[in-house]
Amino acid sequence: MPHIKTGLIACILLGITTGTSVAASNMVLSGEYTFYTDEMSLEMIGQNICMFPDAQSGKQIPRNKGDERDLWFCFSDYQQARKALDIPATSAKQGCGYSGKLTVEVTDYRINEQQNDEFDVARLVKVISHDKPEVIECQP
């Protein structure tokens, strides 16, 4: 029984719940990433690095007919993504996080099909290219 409990915890941590489907094949996506470090963002989305694929590469992400949600996801392994994108381990001194352009290969893309606070996640395979992180200005 311990392996079932461990598997369940892993599913919860990865956001694998009812209403989630997996796009199994690897995808190369280009776009922008954000990592917010301000208190409100951390409360809402947690310590996550999220990507917003551009319109062209985002076509690879399967969506149900009529799904009008914006295409975005967070990397399932924050520490790996932070290191691979050269994002500083400390918060931005004069800002609320970091952003930049990138092209990455991802796999295990998990689509949240429900209208809730959960978000899509994907496992980072490799960073093909990325800009130096820029500080995100805080909004009033």
The 8 nearest C-alpha neighbors of each residue, nearest first, counted from 0:
[[1, 3, 2, 4, 5, 6, 7, 8],
 [2, 0, 4, 3, 5, 6, 7, 8],
 [1, 3, 5, 4, 0, 6, 7, 8],
 [4, 2, 6, 0, 1, 5, 7, 8],
 [3, 5, 7, 1, 6, 2, 8, 0],
 [6, 4, 2, 8, 7, 3, 9, 1],
 [7, 5, 9, 3, 4, 8, 2, 10],
 [6, 8, 10, 4, 9, 5, 3, 11],
 [7, 9, 11, 5, 10, 6, 12, 4],
 [10, 8, 6, 12, 7, 11, 13, 5],
 [11, 9, 15, 7, 13, 8, 12, 14],
 [10, 12, 14, 8, 9, 13, 15, 7],
 [13, 11, 9, 10, 14, 8, 15, 7],
 [12, 14, 10, 11, 15, 9, 75, 120],
 [13, 15, 11, 12, 16, 10, 117, 120],
 [16, 14, 10, 13, 11, 19, 17, 109],
 [15, 17, 19, 14, 18, 11, 10, 111],
 [16, 18, 19, 15, 20, 113, 111, 112],
 [17, 19, 112, 113, 16, 111, 20, 110],
 [20, 18, 111, 110, 17, 112, 16, 15],
 [21, 19, 110, 109, 18, 22, 111, 112],
 [20, 22, 109, 108, 23, 110, 107, 19],
 [23, 21, 108, 24, 107, 109, 20, 61],
 [22, 24, 107, 21, 106, 108, 25, 109],
 [25, 23, 22, 106, 26, 107, 108, 105],
 [24, 26, 106, 105, 104, 23, 27, 107],
 [27, 25, 105, 104, 28, 106, 24, 59],
 [26, 28, 104, 103, 105, 25, 29, 102],
 [27, 29, 56, 103, 102, 52, 26, 104],
 [30, 28, 102, 52, 101, 53, 56, 103],
 [29, 31, 52, 53, 51, 100, 101, 102],
 [32, 30, 100, 51, 99, 50, 101, 52],
 [31, 33, 50, 98, 49, 99, 51, 100],
 [34, 32, 98, 49, 97, 48, 35, 50],
 [33, 35, 48, 97, 96, 98, 47, 49],
 [36, 34, 96, 95, 37, 40, 33, 97],
 [35, 37, 96, 95, 90, 41, 38, 34],
 [38, 36, 95, 40, 39, 35, 41, 96],
 [37, 39, 41, 40, 42, 36, 35, 95],
 [40, 38, 42, 41, 37, 43, 36, 44],
 [41, 39, 43, 42, 37, 38, 44, 35],
 [40, 42, 45, 38, 44, 39, 43, 46],
 [41, 43, 39, 40, 45, 44, 38, 46],
 [44, 42, 40, 41, 45, 39, 38, 116],
 [45, 43, 41, 40, 42, 46, 47, 116],
 [46, 44, 41, 42, 47, 43, 40, 35],
 [45, 47, 41, 44, 48, 77, 36, 35],
 [48, 46, 45, 77, 49, 73, 34, 44],
 [47, 49, 34, 73, 33, 74, 77, 32],
 [48, 50, 73, 32, 72, 33, 47, 74],
 [51, 49, 32, 72, 71, 31, 73, 52],
 [50, 52, 71, 31, 30, 32, 70, 53],
 [53, 51, 30, 57, 29, 28, 50, 56],
 [54, 52, 30, 55, 57, 56, 29, 51],
 [53, 55, 57, 56, 52, 58, 30, 70],
 [54, 56, 57, 53, 58, 52, 59, 29],
 [57, 55, 28, 58, 53, 54, 59, 29],
 [56, 58, 54, 52, 59, 55, 60, 53],
 [57, 59, 56, 60, 55, 54, 61, 53],
 [60, 58, 57, 56, 61, 26, 55, 28],
 [61, 59, 58, 57, 62, 22, 56, 70],
 [62, 60, 59, 63, 22, 58, 110, 57],
 [63, 61, 66, 64, 60, 65, 110, 112],
 [62, 64, 66, 65, 61, 112, 67, 60],
 [63, 65, 66, 62, 67, 61, 68, 112],
 [64, 66, 67, 63, 62, 68, 112, 61],
 [67, 65, 63, 64, 68, 62, 112, 69],
 [68, 66, 65, 69, 64, 62, 70, 63],
 [69, 67, 66, 70, 71, 65, 62, 114],
 [70, 68, 71, 67, 51, 66, 72, 52],
 [71, 69, 51, 68, 52, 57, 72, 60],
 [72, 70, 51, 50, 69, 52, 119, 49],
 [71, 73, 119, 120, 49, 50, 118, 74],
 [74, 72, 49, 120, 48, 50, 47, 75],
 [73, 75, 121, 76, 120, 122, 48, 49],
 [74, 76, 122, 121, 120, 77, 73, 13],
 [77, 75, 79, 74, 78, 80, 122, 123],
 [76, 78, 80, 79, 47, 81, 75, 74],
 [79, 77, 81, 80, 76, 82, 83, 88],
 [78, 80, 82, 76, 81, 77, 83, 123],
 [79, 81, 83, 77, 82, 78, 84, 76],
 [82, 80, 86, 78, 84, 79, 83, 77],
 [81, 83, 85, 79, 80, 84, 78, 86],
 [82, 84, 80, 85, 81, 79, 126, 86],
 [85, 83, 81, 82, 86, 80, 129, 126],
 [86, 84, 82, 83, 81, 87, 132, 131],
 [85, 87, 81, 84, 132, 82, 88, 97],
 [88, 86, 89, 85, 90, 81, 82, 91],
 [87, 89, 86, 90, 81, 82, 85, 78],
 [90, 88, 87, 91, 92, 86, 36, 96],
 [91, 89, 36, 92, 96, 88, 87, 95],
 [90, 92, 94, 96, 93, 95, 134, 89],
 [93, 91, 94, 90, 95, 89, 134, 96],
 [94, 92, 91, 95, 136, 134, 137, 135],
 [95, 93, 136, 91, 137, 135, 92, 134],
 [94, 96, 37, 137, 36, 135, 35, 136],
 [95, 97, 35, 36, 135, 34, 91, 134],
 [96, 98, 134, 135, 34, 133, 132, 33],
 [99, 97, 33, 133, 32, 132, 34, 135],
 [100, 98, 132, 130, 31, 32, 133, 101],
 [99, 101, 31, 130, 30, 129, 32, 98],
 [102, 100, 129, 128, 29, 30, 31, 130],
 [101, 103, 29, 128, 127, 28, 129, 126],
 [104, 102, 126, 127, 28, 27, 125, 105],
 [103, 105, 27, 125, 124, 26, 123, 28],
 [106, 104, 123, 124, 122, 26, 25, 121],
 [105, 107, 25, 122, 108, 121, 24, 26],
 [108, 106, 23, 121, 122, 109, 22, 21],
 [109, 107, 121, 22, 106, 21, 120, 110],
 [110, 108, 21, 120, 119, 20, 107, 121],
 [109, 111, 119, 20, 19, 112, 21, 108],
 [110, 112, 19, 119, 113, 118, 18, 109],
 [113, 111, 18, 19, 110, 114, 20, 63],
 [112, 114, 111, 115, 18, 19, 117, 17],
 [113, 115, 112, 116, 111, 117, 68, 118],
 [116, 114, 117, 113, 118, 111, 112, 18],
 [115, 117, 118, 114, 44, 43, 113, 111],
 [118, 116, 115, 111, 119, 14, 113, 114],
 [119, 117, 111, 72, 120, 116, 73, 110],
 [118, 120, 72, 110, 111, 109, 73, 71],
 [121, 119, 73, 72, 109, 74, 75, 108],
 [122, 120, 108, 74, 107, 75, 106, 109],
 [121, 123, 75, 106, 105, 74, 107, 124],
 [122, 124, 105, 125, 74, 104, 121, 106],
 [125, 123, 105, 104, 122, 106, 126, 103],
 [126, 124, 104, 123, 103, 127, 105, 83],
 [125, 127, 103, 128, 102, 104, 83, 129],
 [126, 128, 103, 102, 125, 129, 104, 101],
 [129, 127, 102, 101, 126, 103, 130, 100],
 [128, 130, 101, 100, 102, 131, 84, 99],
 [131, 129, 100, 99, 132, 101, 128, 84],
 [130, 132, 133, 129, 99, 85, 84, 86],
 [133, 131, 99, 98, 97, 130, 86, 134],
 [134, 132, 98, 97, 99, 131, 135, 130],
 [133, 135, 97, 96, 94, 136, 91, 98],
 [136, 134, 96, 97, 94, 95, 98, 133],
 [137, 135, 94, 95, 134, 138, 93, 96],
 [136, 138, 95, 94, 135, 139, 37, 96],
 [137, 139, 136, 95, 135, 94, 37, 39],
 [138, 137, 136, 95, 94, 37, 39, 135]]
